[in-house]
Amino acid sequence: MWWIKRSLSIILTVILIVSLFGFAVSISLSSAFVSPNHLKTWIQQSNFYDSFINKAKHDTANSLGGIPLNPQLNAEISADLKASLPKPQFNNDTNTIIDSNYSWLKGNGSKPDFNISIAQPKLDFAGRFANYVDQRYENLPKCTVSEIAKLNSTNPLTLTCQIPTITPTIVRNEVMNNIETSKLVVQNAGINADSFKLSNGRPYYSAFNASTAFSALQLAPVVLAVISLLCIAGIVILNLRKRLAMILMGISFVFTGIILILSASINNQLNSSLDSALQKHLASNTYITPTETLIHKATSYISGINLNIGVAYLIVSLVLILLFLLRKPRITQGNLKRVEPPKVESSTLERRLISKRPPRTPPRKPPKLIQ
């Protein structure tokens, strides 16, 4: 029977290692994503606002005939966009989208319920930029006949002189009309759950049962903690020699702690490399992908929690090792061997003397007296 108990103990030890690792990962993921607060902070720190402005700049250039974005025009469009849609308003709209998605993940509704209208900011931007184009065109000199003959385009942003048939008012109205009817950020000047689609064209909320996955993420730490406790109880029960149970549990905590610390260290090295790359991008004023920055911040947070849990596992293993060293093995009746006294052999002379002794006769009874 001992080998059955030993085999079960080894199986429980393996399950304990897996459950301890899963518990650490589920704790870090739950801490990062169960509440929307961390995600809101990371998005605000990940240059998503700059990404939105950058996309709007290219959409504006395309709506005006694909004009090249020279430094002066690039700066003007950026300033007008940021004035029409300030960063605090963008952050508030982003938080609305996040809160709506978390409400949907908790089972409220069949899809996220949000509708961010950017019609007014789009109209405001069109007016601001049209004023810039109008003023620029009005300050140009009049075109000569020879200059008019050499013109290849009548785009007001590329003209170097005023054409007599094109007035500043016409230029202003044309620019505003092109921006208002263009696909600037979104076609319908509104953002809702159907605006974000996967590569196959389906809305993101219909890809899988996200609410079930979210509920599983919330329950995972509790379930894995219960499994770990059951494994520990099983190891203790199967091994009446508590020192062996301490060894098996110590191995489980040490092995899992080392894996967590190594994975966190590797991830920290990768994040350090990414930090250096981001700093180089910032120094050169180049565009940084916000998704990469968001992933970087999320993985840094998760690896930090895994590192702390790994250190906690090693502390638990050290406590078990100390208990193992301080606990003396119990001496039981079964552990004691029966010690028989050594047989003493008599000498040859003693055996001869014993053999020559006359046989002992029983003592005689005294005679009875006759009275």
N, C-alpha and C positions, 0 to 999 in steps of 0.2 A: 504493500500500500504506500510505502514511502515514496516510490518513484512516481506514483500518480499525483501525490501532493506536490512533489518537486516540479513536475511538468506543469501543473496548474499554476504554481507560483511564478514560473517563468512566463507563461502566457499572460497572466495578470500584470506582470512587470512590463511586458511589451505594450499592452493596452494602456497602462498607466503613462508610459512615455508619450504615446500618441495623444492621449487625452490631455496631458499637461501642456504639450505643444499647441494643440488646438485651443485650449482654454486661453493661453497667452495671446494667440493670434485673434481670437474672437473678442477678447477684451480690448485689444488695440483698435480693431475695426469698429467695434461698437462705440468706443469713446470718440472715434473720429467722425463717424457718419450717422449715428443714431440721432444726435441733436444737430440742427442746422447751423448752430452758432459758429462752429469751426469752419464750415464750408463758406459761410458768408464772409468771414474774415479773410480766408485764403483767396477768394475771388476778388475781393477788393485790393489785395496785395499782388495780384497776378497780372496786372496790366490789361485786364479785359476792356477797360474803358478806352485805353489807347488803341486796342485792337478794333473796337467799334468805330472810333474816329478814323483809323487808317482805312477800314473798309468803306466808310462813307466818303472819304476823299476820292478813292478810286471810282466809286459809283458816280460821284459828281463829274469827274473827268470824262467818264464814258457817256454821261447824259449830255455833255457839251461837245460831242463829236470826237471823243478820244484824244483830247488835247494833252500834250506832255506836261507833267507837273514840275515846272521849274521852281527853284527855291522860293521866289516871291509869291507865286501862285499857291504853292504848297502851304506856306505860312498863313496866307490869307484864308484859305479854305479851312485850315485847322482852327484858326481863331474864331471864325464864324460858326463852325460846328460846336466848339466848346461853349461859345456864348449862347447858342440856341438850346443845347442840351448839356447843362452843367453836370459835373461829376457827382455831386450829392443826389441830384435827381436820378441819374443813371444807377447809382448804388441802391436807391430806394426801389426802383423798378426791378432791379436784380433780386433784391430781398423778397419782393412780392412773388417773383417766379419761384424762388427756392421754397418759400413757405407754402405755396400752392402745391408744389411737387411733394413736399413732406406730408401735407394733408392727404394727398392722393395715395401715398405709400401706406398711410395708416388706415386705408380703406374708405376714405370719404370721397365718393364719386368714382365714375368709370375712367376718368382722365383728369389731369391737372386743370383746374379752372382758373385761368388768368387771361387777361387781355390788356396788353400794354399798348396804348395808342401813342404813336409818334407823329401824328398828322400835324399838330400844332408846332412842335419843334422843327418839322420838315418845312412848313410854311414860313416860319420865322427865319430859318437858314436861307431859304430861297430869296426872301426879301433882303437880308443882309448882303448876300453875295451879289445879288442883282445891283444893289447900290454901289458895290465896289466896281463891277464891270461897267456900269453906267458912268461913274466918275472917271474911270480909266479911259474909256472911249471918248468922253467929252474933252479930256485934256490932250487928245491926239491932234496933230496938225491936219489941215485939210489935204486930201489926196490930190495930186496933180493928174493930168490926163495920162501921162506916161506911167505913173505909179498904178493907176487903176488898170491899165492894160497889162501890167505885170502881175496883178493879184491872182493867186491860185485858190484862195479861200476867202469867204466873207465872215469867218468866225470872229466875233468881236474880241475874243481873247488872244487871237494871233495877229490881228490887224495892227499895222504901224501908222496908219493914218485914217482919217474919217472919210467915208464914202458919202457923197452928197445925198444919195437916195436912202441912206440908213441913218436915222436920227437916234440920239441917245435913248429916247422913249421906246423906240422899236427894239433896241438892244436890250433894254431892261425887261420888257415884256417877254421877249424871246427866251431870255435866261430863266426867268421865273417859270414860264410854261414848261421848259425842258426839265427843270428840276422837279416841279410838282407832279408831272406825269411820268417821271422816270422811276426805275427800280432802285430807289435810294434806300439801301439797307433791306427793305422789304417792299413788295409790290403794292400791298394794300395799306401801307402806312400803319400797320398794327402787328403786334407779336402775340401769338397764342400758342397753345400746345401743338397745333397742327403745323406751325411754322418750322419746327425742328423735325426733320425726317432723316431716316437711315439711308444707307446707300441703295437699298432696294425700293426706296420711295415710300415706305410705310412710316407712319408716325412712331416716334420712339416709345411712346407709352403702350403700344400694341405689340412690342417685340416679345415680351415675356411677362409672366405674372410677378411683377415687381413687388406687390404688396405682400405676397407669400414669402419672397426672399427677404424682405425687410423684417417681417415677423420672425423668421428663422434667425436672422442676425441678432435680434434682441434676445431670443431664447437660448442661443448657442452657449454663452458663458455659463448659464445656470445648468444646462444639461451636461456640459463637459465637466463642470465642477462636481456634480453628483456622480458621474462615472468615475472620476478620479478618486473620490472618497470611497466608493464601493470597492475599487481595486485595492486601495490601501487596507480597507477592512478585511478583504479576502486574503491578502498576503499575510496579515497578522494572524488571522484565524488558522490558516493552513500551516503556519510555522510556529509550533509551540516553543521552539527555541527563538526567542525574540531577537537575539543577535542576528540571526539569518534574515529575519524580516527587516531589520534596520539596514542590513547590507543591500538588499534588493531595492528598498525605497530610496536609499542614498544613491545607488547607481542611477535610478530613474531621474531623480532631481538633478544630479550632476550632468548627466548626458543631455537632458532637455535644456538646462541652463547654458551649457556650452554652445549648443546649436543656436539658441536665441541670441547669445552675445556675439557669436561669429556672424550670423546673418545681419545683425544690427551694425556691426563694424564694417562689413562689406558695403552695406547700404550707405553708411556714413561716408565711406571713401568715394562712392559714386556721387553722392550729393555734394561733397567737397569739390569734385571735378566740375560738376554742373554749376556750383556757385562761382567758380573761377571763370567758366565760360560766360555766365550771366554778367559778371563784372566787366569782362572784356567787351560784351555787347553794349553795356551801359557807357563805357568809356568811349566807344566809337560811335555812340548815338545811332546804333542800328536797331532794327525792329526785333523784339523778343516775342516768341510765340507764347501766348498766355496759357495755353493748355499745358505746355511743358513746365512752366512755372508753377501751375496749380498742382500737377503731379509731384513735382519736386517738394513742395511744402507738405503735401499729404503724406508722402513716403517718409519724410524727415520726422514728422510727428509720430507716425506708426512705429518706426524703428526706435525712436526714443522710448516709447512705452515698452516695446519688446526687450530693450536693453535693461530697463528697470526690473521687469519681471524675471529676466534671466539672472540678474544679480540676486534677486529675492530667492530664486530656486537654489542658487549656490549657497546662500546663507542657511537655508533649510537643510541642505545636504551636510554642511559643516556641523550643524546641531546634531544630526543623526550620527555622524562619525564620532562626535564627542560622547554621545550616549552609548555608542557601541564600545568605545574604549573604557568608559567608566563602569559599564555593566559587566560584572564578573559572571562567567558561565555557572549556571546552577548545577549542583551535584545532586543527582537523584539516585534512588535505590537501583534503578536500572543501569546507571553509569558505573556503579561500584562492582568490581569483580570479586568473586568469592575466593578468598585466600585460604588454602589448606596448609596445615602445618607440614613441614618436610618429614618425610619418613626416615627414621633413624634405624639403620640396620645394625643388628648385634654382631659382635665379633665371633670368630670360630670357637675361641676358648669358652665364651659365655654359652654358646649353643651346646658344647660338649658337657659343661658342668650341669646345664639344665637337663640334658638327656640322662645323666647319671644319677640325678637326684632320685631317692626312693619315692614312690608314690605316697602321697599323703593319705593317712588313715583317719577316718572320722574319730573324734574323741569318744572315749568310752564313757558310758553312763555309770554313775556310781551305783553300787549294789543297794538293793533295798534292805533295810534293816527289819529283822523279824522281831516283832514285839512279843 
